[in-house]
Each structure stands twice: as C-alpha cells, then as structure tokens.
Amino acid sequence: NWIQHAIKHPGALKNYIKRVYGEKAFTRRGTIKREYLLKALKRAKREHNLTLERRIYLALTLRKLRKKK
C-alpha cells in the first residue's frame, strides 16, 4: 500500500497543472502529458517548491509502473 500512503492529497498535482497550463496539458484520457510534467518540474525547481517536485517525481514513477512489458 505504499502508493496510497505516498499520495497525501489526491488530485493536487492535476489541479496545479490545469491552473498553470490549462487543458492542453492533458491527453484525451485525462492523464498529464509527460512534456508538461517536465515543464512543471523545471518551474518547481526554479521556485524551490519541494512539495511540487516530489509530486511530479512520483507521477513520473507511477507512469513507469503503468507501462506494459
């Protein structure tokens, strides 16, 4: 259950991405496009926003787990 414990505020990253980049940052399925996650990561590093950085890194990690082998 590590994923459930790692996600303290479900939807927080999605709301942030939607507020900053708009609907263009999402796929038709509603997932966040990788390029916008990387843009947000650069922005978080610039602003020294550690919480946002952690959320983005977790989202990138969860994307890898979802891939079929």
trRosetta pair geometry for C-beta under 8 A, 3 or more apart (Angstrom, degrees):
i j d omega theta_ij theta_ji phi_ij phi_ji
1 4 4.8 -41 -176 37 87 117
1 5 6.0 83 127 -18 88 100
2 5 5.8 -63 -149 44 36 107
2 6 5.9 39 153 -28 71 109
3 6 5.6 -55 -143 33 31 113
3 7 6.5 14 163 -7 65 108
3 62 7.1 95 -132 -103 120 114
4 7 6.5 -64 -145 42 26 98
6 58 6.0 174 148 -134 126 138
7 10 5.5 53 153 -79 121 75
7 58 7.3 167 -79 146 79 149
9 12 3.9 50 111 -36 115 131
11 14 5.1 -60 -153 45 56 115
11 15 5.7 58 150 -25 83 103
12 15 5.9 -56 -148 36 28 110
12 16 6.5 29 153 -20 63 107
12 55 6.5 -101 90 -125 108 154
13 16 5.6 -54 -150 35 33 113
13 17 6.3 30 155 -17 67 106
13 32 7.4 -74 131 -32 107 157
13 52 7.6 132 -110 -144 83 70
13 55 4.4 -175 -75 154 117 127
13 56 6.7 158 -137 -73 129 58
13 59 5.9 -155 135 -54 166 137
14 17 5.9 -54 -146 38 30 109
14 18 6.2 30 155 -19 64 109
14 32 6.7 -142 -107 -54 72 115
15 18 5.7 -55 -145 38 30 112
15 19 6.2 30 156 -21 64 108
16 19 5.8 -58 -149 35 28 110
16 20 6.2 10 161 -6 66 113
16 40 7.2 101 121 -147 113 137
16 52 6.8 -167 175 -125 170 112
16 55 8.0 96 27 97 145 151
17 20 6.2 -64 -140 45 27 100
17 21 5.6 -30 -178 33 67 113
17 25 5.1 -144 165 117 107 151
17 26 7.7 119 120 -60 124 89
17 32 5.4 -4 139 -121 176 126
17 36 6.1 86 -154 141 117 123
17 37 7.7 -31 -101 -84 136 59
17 40 6.1 -63 -98 -69 88 149
18 21 7.3 -69 -112 59 14 73
18 22 6.8 38 -165 -130 51 16
18 23 7.1 29 -138 -75 84 51
18 25 7.1 -143 -87 55 44 122
18 26 7.5 10 -90 -37 86 124
20 40 6.9 122 75 -105 150 99
20 43 7.5 154 -174 104 156 171
21 24 6.4 -107 153 66 92 88
21 25 3.9 76 105 -46 131 132
21 36 5.4 168 113 -147 176 125
21 39 7.2 99 -83 89 137 137
21 40 7.5 -87 -26 -65 128 102
22 25 6.5 130 70 -2 50 96
23 26 5.9 -63 -166 33 55 109
25 32 6.0 -9 146 -145 97 79
25 33 5.7 -136 -173 29 52 100
25 36 3.8 116 -144 -132 101 171
26 30 5.8 -12 -177 -143 125 34
26 31 6.8 148 -154 74 76 29
26 32 6.1 -51 -101 -100 68 46
26 33 6.8 -154 -101 -19 14 86
27 30 6.8 -48 70 19 74 19
27 31 5.0 2 32 56 115 82
27 32 7.9 -87 -2 -23 85 2
27 33 6.1 128 -49 -70 83 81
32 36 5.9 -116 179 79 93 115
32 37 5.6 102 125 -59 121 97
32 59 6.7 -1 53 174 133 143
33 36 4.8 80 69 10 90 105
33 37 7.2 -155 96 -9 46 85
34 37 5.5 -52 -151 32 38 114
34 38 6.5 34 153 -17 68 103
34 60 7.6 84 -135 -114 88 88
34 63 7.1 106 -92 -159 100 170
35 38 5.8 -55 -152 37 33 110
35 39 6.4 37 148 -20 65 104
36 39 5.3 -44 -142 35 39 115
36 40 6.2 41 155 -19 66 103
37 40 5.8 -56 -148 39 29 110
37 41 6.4 36 149 -26 63 105
37 56 5.5 149 -170 -155 88 98
37 59 5.9 -146 -129 100 133 127
37 60 6.1 153 146 -69 145 93
38 41 5.4 -47 -147 30 34 117
38 42 6.8 38 153 -19 63 98
39 42 5.9 -52 -156 32 33 110
39 43 6.5 30 149 -16 65 108
40 43 5.4 -55 -148 39 36 114
40 44 6.1 40 152 -24 68 104
40 52 7.1 -119 160 166 102 116
40 56 5.8 -174 100 -97 109 135
41 44 5.6 -51 -145 34 31 112
41 45 6.5 31 155 -19 63 104
41 53 6.6 81 -141 -125 74 70
41 56 4.8 -174 -82 132 89 157
41 57 7.7 97 -115 -57 120 70
42 45 5.9 -56 -152 35 30 110
42 46 6.4 32 151 -20 64 106
43 46 5.6 -54 -150 35 32 113
43 47 6.3 15 157 -5 67 111
44 47 6.0 -65 -143 48 29 100
44 49 4.4 -95 -152 65 78 102
44 50 8.0 139 167 -71 107 15
44 52 4.1 -149 -119 100 127 116
44 53 4.6 174 130 -64 135 74
44 56 6.4 -165 8 -2 155 140
45 48 7.4 27 -174 -76 32 39
45 53 6.5 86 -69 -93 69 121
47 52 7.8 26 73 44 120 142
49 52 4.1 21 123 24 118 118
49 53 6.4 152 95 -21 67 86
50 53 5.4 -53 -148 35 35 116
50 54 6.4 35 156 -20 67 103
51 54 5.9 -55 -153 34 30 110
51 55 6.6 29 151 -18 64 106
52 55 5.6 -53 -149 35 35 113
52 56 6.4 33 155 -18 67 105
53 56 5.9 -59 -151 36 29 108
53 57 6.3 27 155 -16 66 107
54 57 5.8 -54 -145 38 31 109
54 58 6.3 32 155 -19 64 107
55 58 5.8 -56 -150 37 29 112
55 59 6.4 31 152 -21 64 106
56 59 5.5 -52 -148 35 34 113
56 60 6.4 33 153 -18 66 104
57 60 5.7 -53 -148 37 33 111
57 61 6.4 34 152 -19 65 106
58 61 5.6 -54 -148 37 33 113
58 62 6.2 31 155 -18 66 106
59 62 5.8 -53 -144 37 30 109
59 63 6.6 40 151 -27 61 100
60 63 5.6 -46 -154 24 33 117
60 64 7.1 34 150 -19 61 100
61 64 5.8 -54 -160 30 37 111
61 65 6.8 35 147 -18 67 104
62 65 5.5 -50 -149 34 41 114
62 66 6.5 45 152 -26 66 104
63 66 5.8 -58 -156 29 32 114
63 67 7.3 46 149 -38 62 94
64 67 6.0 -37 -161 4 38 116
